[in-house]
């Protein structure tokens, strides 16, 4: 092996992370909590606006579930 190959192998073997590894988990947890809150905020939206338009069950008889 040449000297350049040895140096390249040594340089490629060590990668410095920009932050501690546990911070990646914290960031992922924050993202998932934010997405969960955003999803939860859409809960029961159709029933909030039921007075502004007739319901589908009344408009289409025989399709009530």
Buried (B, 14 or more C-beta within 10 A) or exposed (E): EEEEEEEEEEEEEEEEEEEEEEEEEEEEEEEEEEEEEEEEEEEEEEEEEEEEEEEEEEEEEEEEE
